Amino acid sequence: MLKKRIIPCLDVDNGRVVKGVNFIDLVDAGDPVEQAIIYNAEGADELCFLDITASSDNRDTLLEVVKKTAENCFIPLTVGGGVRNLDDISRLLHFGADKVSINTAAVDNIDLVAEAANKYGSSTIVIAVDAKETSANQWKVFTHGGRKETNIDVVTYCNEVAKLGAGEILLTSMDRDGTKSGFDNKLLKTVTSKVNVPVIASGGVGNLSHLLDGILEGEASALLAASIFHFGEYSIGEVKRYLADNNIPVRI
Amino acid sequence: MNLAIINFGSGNLHSVHKAFESVSSDLSNPYNIVVTNDPKEIQSADKIVLPGVGAFGDCKNAILNIEGLHASLQVSVLKNKVPFMGICVGMQLLADISYEFGTHSGFGWIPGEVRRITSPKEYKIPHMGWNEITFSDHKLFDNCEQGSDFYFVHSFYFQNQKSEHSIATTEYPDQITAAVCKENICGTQFHPEKSHINGRKIIHNFLEWKP
């Protein structure tokens, strides 16, 4: 049976982890490569780096991080943040990313999704969607890290990118992100019931039952979380044992 | 011993290279691993790996567009019986024909067809993530446990004409070929380079394989 995936996400700024874990055995808590190695050893199903480096001049710092991670972690690695065009994708893949997530650039230029999927394969292209509930049961796509509202309906957009070749959708609820109040399972269920590619749930995880709800209520294929892992509240192993105890198929 | 990883521009080339290098470095006699599309280097290799992600037709055309590549693979693999491993689309290319975005002929090294996965609506396509496999007795699965998980990502699958060429299967929800073998030619639908410890076992076994 296909397992539900647990994906820890690391925010990387200028090649350093933002909000790093305080593992005692870490030589350098701000080194994303070291953290990735720990998550890998703990049983993470995939890894995700989100580059939040403001200046594009400093983006190359991430490439070194990607390269070193790929040399040490033999599980899928998704990298996103500031991906604008085919060259950006090509560079990240060359340095060892397995998948590249595209957010604002896909909204600005929907053709990029098809071009990227045709060139690198659907399995390589993740479309990151930042969604916000603008009226009851109605979610709009936001861009630029959630700062800019568009008039695009989330479900319509997800279906469109899936049709154009996106291999999966990373769906973040802007309403829940950072709140630790659980995924927006209504949003998730709305998208997962209407879109035929895997959906990764993101935004709002605060405890173990939130993760379970994302699968049972939101019907997500994978769960992405940042802070619960970063601050050492839960280990990947604990999360998986909890889900397994609740009859969710996970890789242990 | 030389191992050639065929470079035709596939996206997972780097991951495959790093994984084989890492596993090989643990051997008492590590391989000299080259990433190449040079027919001469390919014909002097003792083992050949063909990675592949993307669409079947694009991969096939990319291979045909490199002068001498297809011919040198045929000489090494079919005539000289050099052990060969295809990964994902690299495995699907072994089939006679694929129906992904049109109709494309494959290498025709292992009889069968590549078809789109048909599954009920709740099974998302691509089949993406960790899924368990059941395997038959084969060197490739030495030290592996039945039911262990491997990382898959694909929307099309290899339908073998002869059941003896399927050496491992997974379920989504119907049975899907997870690995194939015919004489010196093997292939995996899953990505050993992305399958953590289980994947390393497969790579190790391929490096030690003497068909």
HADDOCK unambig.tbl for C-alpha pairs under 7 A between the chains (distance, minus, plus):
assign (segid A and resid 1 and name CA) (segid B and resid 131 and name CA) 5.72 0.50 0.50
assign (segid A and resid 1 and name CA) (segid B and resid 132 and name CA) 6.36 0.50 0.50
assign (segid A and resid 1 and name CA) (segid B and resid 171 and name CA) 6.43 0.50 0.50
assign (segid A and resid 2 and name CA) (segid B and resid 129 and name CA) 6.67 0.50 0.50
assign (segid A and resid 2 and name CA) (segid B and resid 130 and name CA) 5.84 0.50 0.50
assign (segid A and resid 2 and name CA) (segid B and resid 131 and name CA) 4.51 0.50 0.50
assign (segid A and resid 3 and name CA) (segid B and resid 129 and name CA) 6.73 0.50 0.50
assign (segid A and resid 3 and name CA) (segid B and resid 130 and name CA) 5.53 0.50 0.50
assign (segid A and resid 3 and name CA) (segid B and resid 131 and name CA) 6.12 0.50 0.50
assign (segid A and resid 5 and name CA) (segid B and resid 129 and name CA) 6.92 0.50 0.50
assign (segid A and resid 70 and name CA) (segid B and resid 15 and name CA) 6.75 0.50 0.50
assign (segid A and resid 71 and name CA) (segid B and resid 18 and name CA) 5.86 0.50 0.50
assign (segid A and resid 74 and name CA) (segid B and resid 19 and name CA) 6.87 0.50 0.50
assign (segid A and resid 74 and name CA) (segid B and resid 193 and name CA) 6.11 0.50 0.50
assign (segid A and resid 74 and name CA) (segid B and resid 194 and name CA) 4.85 0.50 0.50
assign (segid A and resid 74 and name CA) (segid B and resid 195 and name CA) 6.46 0.50 0.50
assign (segid A and resid 74 and name CA) (segid B and resid 196 and name CA) 4.97 0.50 0.50
assign (segid A and resid 75 and name CA) (segid B and resid 194 and name CA) 4.27 0.50 0.50
assign (segid A and resid 75 and name CA) (segid B and resid 195 and name CA) 5.82 0.50 0.50
assign (segid A and resid 75 and name CA) (segid B and resid 196 and name CA) 5.60 0.50 0.50
assign (segid A and resid 76 and name CA) (segid B and resid 194 and name CA) 5.65 0.50 0.50
assign (segid A and resid 93 and name CA) (segid B and resid 11 and name CA) 6.29 0.50 0.50
assign (segid A and resid 94 and name CA) (segid B and resid 14 and name CA) 6.38 0.50 0.50
assign (segid A and resid 96 and name CA) (segid B and resid 14 and name CA) 5.66 0.50 0.50
assign (segid A and resid 96 and name CA) (segid B and resid 15 and name CA) 5.92 0.50 0.50
assign (segid A and resid 98 and name CA) (segid B and resid 12 and name CA) 6.54 0.50 0.50
assign (segid A and resid 120 and name CA) (segid B and resid 11 and name CA) 5.99 0.50 0.50
assign (segid A and resid 120 and name CA) (segid B and resid 54 and name CA) 5.57 0.50 0.50
assign (segid A and resid 121 and name CA) (segid B and resid 53 and name CA) 5.97 0.50 0.50
assign (segid A and resid 121 and name CA) (segid B and resid 54 and name CA) 3.48 0.50 0.50
assign (segid A and resid 121 and name CA) (segid B and resid 55 and name CA) 6.12 0.50 0.50
assign (segid A and resid 122 and name CA) (segid B and resid 54 and name CA) 6.61 0.50 0.50
assign (segid A and resid 123 and name CA) (segid B and resid 153 and name CA) 6.25 0.50 0.50
assign (segid A and resid 167 and name CA) (segid B and resid 126 and name CA) 6.54 0.50 0.50
assign (segid A and resid 196 and name CA) (segid B and resid 124 and name CA) 5.24 0.50 0.50
assign (segid A and resid 196 and name CA) (segid B and resid 125 and name CA) 6.27 0.50 0.50
assign (segid A and resid 197 and name CA) (segid B and resid 124 and name CA) 5.10 0.50 0.50
assign (segid A and resid 197 and name CA) (segid B and resid 125 and name CA) 5.29 0.50 0.50
assign (segid A and resid 197 and name CA) (segid B and resid 126 and name CA) 6.45 0.50 0.50
assign (segid A and resid 198 and name CA) (segid B and resid 124 and name CA) 5.61 0.50 0.50
assign (segid A and resid 251 and name CA) (segid B and resid 149 and name CA) 6.93 0.50 0.50
